[in-house]
Amino acid sequence: MSRTRRLLQGITLLVAGALALVVLLRSPEFAHGQQLGEGMQRTGVVGIANDIERKLFWSLICTCGCPRETLGTCTCGTAHERRDQLRAALASGLSIEAIQAAYAERYGPEALAVPPNKGSQRLLYLFPLGAIVVGAGIVIATLRRWKRRSDEAGAAGEQRSPKGVVPGARDDYDDKLDEELKSLDREDREDR
């Protein structure tokens, strides 16, 4: 990668980080020093009587301002009221799917813990698969580029070596070096 390209990438990352910081500092939660759900009355415990209630409560989000908690975990007063309403709907004979559809219609599709797999919502399920395919493509392209550069460097190295010299073959220098090492070993043994 060229020096100019690395410099441009660094500048781009710096600008993106600065923009993210500006957006964070201008957000109302940061400006007021208040987190989502702060100042709410959160008391009591979540009472779940059976598996049907557990499945239903864990599939719906409390939309009162809690930090995106399900009705299965939120302990605010709004969540207690909504659980009572959902229990009444279950008692009247409605199915879990019908209750979820009514809840999503009333509070919006973001009130579902898991978006439905239909219509434009399918993009939410396809996006991770697309990201995996793109990531794998980038990895494969990078590995191929590295392999090609390695092959080119190896070919260039073979071209630079003197003609007649075979890599790995012994020459007079190797023989002389072996003789010197043997003589040093003999001297070392004699000194002991």
C-alpha positions, 0 to 999 in steps of 0.5 A: 500500500502506498504511503499516500493511500495510508495517509488518506485512510488515516485522515478518513478514520480521524474524520469519522471518529471526530464526527462520531464524537460530535454526534455523541456530545450533541445527543440529549442523553449526554447533554443532560447527563441522563441515561435511558430509564434513569429516574424511572420507578423500577421496583418489584419482581417479574412474575412469570407463571408458565412457559407460555407467559415466558415465551410471550414476555421475552418476545416483547420489548417494554417501550416505556423508555427502558434501555430496550428490555423485554417484558420478561426482565423489565421491572418498571410500572409500565411493564407490570401493567402490560404483563397484566394486559397480556395475561388477560389476552392469553386468558381470553384464548388469543394465541401468542402470535396474535398477541404479538401482532396486536402488540406490534401494531399498537407499539410499532415493529420495534416493540418486538424483540425479534423482527418478523421474517417477512416483507422488508424485515427479511433484509435484517436476516439477509444482511449478516449473510451478505456481510459474511460473504463480502468479508470472505471475499475480501479475505480470499482476495487479500490472500491471493494478492499476498501469494502472488507477491510472494511468488513474484518476490521468489521469482525475482530472487531466483533471477538475481542469483548468479548463474550457475549457482543452485540454491542449496548446493555446496561450494568451496566456501561450505567445505572450508567452513566445515573444515574450520568447524571441525578443527575448532571442535578438535581444539575444544576437546584437547583443551578439556 
